[in-house]
Amino acid sequence: MQEQAWDVAATEEQSGTRLSFHCWPSSRLEAQRCVAPFGALVTPIKKLPNTCAPPTALQYDPIRCSTTTCHAVLNPYCQVDFRSKLWVCPFCLNRNHFPSHYAENISESNLPAELIPQYATCEYELPSVPPAGPPAFLFCVDTCSVAEELAELADSLQQAINLLPDDALVGLITFGTNVQVHELGFGGIPKTYVLRGNKEYAPGKIGELLGCNANVAYAAQNAQQHQQQHGGPPGTNPQQPNGAGPGAGGPSADVLERFLLPVSECSMTLESILDDLRKDPWPVPADKRVARCTGSALSVATGLMDLAIPRRGGRVMLFTGGPCTSGPGTIVGRLKTETMRSHADLVKNAEPLHGPACDFYASLAHRNRGGKNQGTGKTSAGANPSTAATHAVDVFACSLDQVGMLEMGELIEATGGLMV
């Protein structure tokens, strides 16, 4: 019985959490004597048995402790006084009153789900939070790697795509000397937009180059002509009721119809593109490195996400096999006689590419986030933190040499991404 109580694996299977402690300190002195910090690893999407968690998410807000410094959630470890309709917070020992709809119905034989002893883990669906929509994943693949590594990466990406929900949005960008944006919503033959890899692209410019703003411009011109001919306000054309017509959805809807599509609609197209993935065809002289435009590809990827889902969560997943050698964010020159920056170069401030590269990736991190301007370190004026983008940038690096993680560090950390 004692061994079962201390079985970490069994506890994890029942609650979906792994704690750094097995006994909560009963006094401040015991808490100070604890060497390891208190923490918990939570698996949000872990499927728990019905005997350990409610079968469905709770469709209401949780009951919280009224102490301003606590706000703990009502749970099975709280002491409940059914006569006075009070519950005691196990963290701050504050006595809290139940809401009226709880106090009228709660009893020892009629408990809400969050007070049932075996339901130590509960999932809430907050009615006050609007639906966030399906997740979005934009894959950025470096085609400068060797053919064997590209084939292995393509196979791994296909396996990952098969594990995604059917409504998850996916997109694909490949880069080498130039940046290729693959249009997954074009039937028949593969269609790709090639952008130069030696410059940075703003979201508006990306929409213009990909043709996502053309319908909007056409709709605006059509509305202006209708107003001049009929004298009525725009959007009153009887052939286009309620202002419907080309560009009515804007560039965001255009991107979601062509470049970011649900897995159920584009899985076959995406798998065929990954099967045909080949190394960057541009010739590389023997005395030079490959032209890898990582910075330009990241600017296109983040701009495409800002254009498509500016207020929804998404991830830009970069798979690279070397440092950026071309365009903005360059880490090292193409000539092999130029070595990668070392600790001594950084200490002596003798690396001319380090500072501009850090400023460039920092500008991508804080673009549309109300953060620092490129190179100035000052906060953007008039920025609204509540409208900040929520797109994380993950970097998966596989190289015996450096890939520029030091320069891209702020981009990854500021967006909540991962370095692998």
C-alpha positions, 0 to 999 in steps of 0.5 A, spaced: 500 500 500 505 504 501 509 503 494 502 504 491 502 511 494 509 513 492 508 510 485 510 516 480 508 513 474 501 511 477 500 518 479 502 521 472 497 516 469 491 518 473 492 526 473 497 527 467 502 531 471 508 529 474 510 533 481 517 535 483 515 533 490 511 528 493 509 531 500 507 539 501 510 542 506 506 543 513 510 550 515 514 555 512 520 552 516 519 546 512 518 550 505 525 553 506 528 547 507 526 544 501 532 544 496 529 542 489 524 548 487 516 546 487 514 545 480 509 541 476 510 538 469 503 538 466 500 534 459 494 538 457 492 533 451 493 527 455 487 522 455 485 520 462 480 515 464 473 517 466 475 514 473 480 520 474 477 526 470 470 528 468 468 525 461 467 532 458 470 539 459 466 543 464 462 548 461 463 554 466 468 558 470 472 555 475 470 557 483 477 561 485 479 563 492 477 570 494 484 572 496 488 577 492 494 574 492 492 566 491 486 565 486 487 558 487 481 554 484 476 549 488 479 542 488 477 536 492 483 537 497 479 543 499 475 543 506 468 544 505 463 546 510 456 544 507 452 547 513 455 554 512 456 553 505 463 555 505 470 552 503 477 553 505 483 554 501 488 549 502 494 554 500 492 560 504 487 557 509 482 563 507 474 561 508 470 562 501 463 563 500 460 558 495 456 562 489 448 562 490 447 557 485 452 552 488 450 553 495 443 552 493 444 545 490 451 542 494 451 537 499 455 531 501 451 527 496 451 532 491 458 534 489 460 538 483 465 535 478 471 539 481 469 536 488 469 529 487 475 526 490 477 522 484 477 528 479 483 531 481 484 533 474 479 537 471 478 541 464 474 547 463 472 551 457 471 558 459 464 561 456 468 568 456 473 566 452 471 566 444 473 560 440 481 560 438 480 556 432 484 550 429 492 551 430 496 553 425 503 550 423 507 553 417 513 549 416 520 552 413 525 547 410 532 548 408 533 545 402 541 546 402 542 540 406 544 533 403 539 529 399 539 524 404 537 529 410 532 532 406 529 525 405 529 523 412 526 530 414 520 529 409 519 523 411 518 525 418 514 531 416 509 526 413 509 522 419 508 529 423 502 531 419 498 525 419 498 526 427 495 533 426 488 534 427 484 534 421 482 541 422 489 544 423 492 549 418 498 547 415 503 551 410 510 550 407 515 554 405 522 552 402 528 556 402 535 556 399 538 561 395 531 564 394 524 563 398 519 558 395 512 559 398 508 553 396 500 554 394 497 548 397 490 550 394 491 550 387 489 543 384 492 540 378 499 541 378 504 544 384 504 552 384 510 555 387 511 563 388 519 564 388 521 570 392 528 573 392 532 571 398 537 577 399 531 582 402 526 582 408 519 582 406 513 586 410 506 582 411 503 587 406 509 586 401 508 579 401 500 579 400 502 584 394 507 579 391 503 573 392 497 576 389 493 576 396 491 584 395 489 584 388 482 582 389 482 587 395 484 592 390 479 590 385 473 590 389 475 597 392 476 600 384 469 596 383 466 600 389 469 607 387 466 606 380 459 604 382 459 610 387 461 614 381 456 611 376 450 610 381 451 615 386 450 610 392 454 608 397 459 602 396 457 595 396 450 597 394 451 593 387 444 589 386 449 584 382 453 583 389 448 584 395 451 586 401 458 588 398 460 581 397 464 580 391 472 579 389 476 581 395 470 581 400 474 576 405 480 580 404 487 578 404 487 573 410 481 569 407 485 569 400 491 566 404 487 561 408 484 559 401 491 558 398 497 557 402 494 555 409 489 549 409 486 544 413 490 538 413 484 534 411 484 538 404 491 539 403 494 532 405 495 529 399 498 535 395 503 536 401 505 529 401 507 530 394 511 536 394 515 533 400 516 527 396 519 531 390 523 535 395 530 536 392 536 540 394 537 547 392 539 547 384 543 553 384 551 552 383 556 553 389 563 554 387 568 550 391 571 556 395 564 558 397 558 556 402 551 555 400 547 561 399 542 560 405 537 565 406 534 563 413 533 570 415 529 572 409 525 565 409 523 567 416 521 574 415 516 571 409 513 566 414 512 570 420 509 575 415 504 570 412 502 568 419 501 575 421 497 576 414 493 570 415 491 569 422 493 576 426 489 574 432 490 567 433 495 562 435 500 559 430 507 556 430 513 557 424 517 551 425 524 552 422 528 546 419 535 548 418 542 545 417 547 551 417 548 558 418 544 564 414 549 566 409 545 570 404 540 576 405 538 579 412 540 576 418 547 573 415 551 570 420 557 569 416 559 570 409 559 565 403 567 565 402 570 559 406 576 563 408 571 567 413 570 563 419 564 563 424 564 568 430 568 565 436 567 567 443 573 571 442 570 575 437 564 577 441 568 579 447 572 584 442 566 586 438 570 584 432 564 580 429 561 586 424 555 581 422 553 579 429 550 586 431 546 587 425 543 579 425 541 580 432 537 586 430 534 583 424 531 577 428 529 582 434 525 586 429 522 579 427 520 578 434 517 584 436 514 586 429 506 587 430 507 585 438 509 592 440 516 591 442 523 594 440 524 597 434 530 594 430 537 597 432 534 602 437 532 598 443 526 603 444 518 600 445 514 602 439 510 608 440 502 607 440 503 599 440 497 595 443 499 589 447 492 586 447 493 586 439 500 582 440 501 577 435 501 570 438 505 566 433 511 562 436 517 560 432 521 554 433 528 552 430 530 545 429 537 545 427 541 539 425 548 541 423 556 539 426 557 547 425 553 553 428 547 555 425 546 562 429 542 560 435 545 566 438 543 571 434 536 568 433 535 567 441 531 573 442 526 571 436 525 564 439 525 566 446 520 573 445 515 568 441 515 562 446 518 558 441 523 552 442 530 550 440 532 543 438 
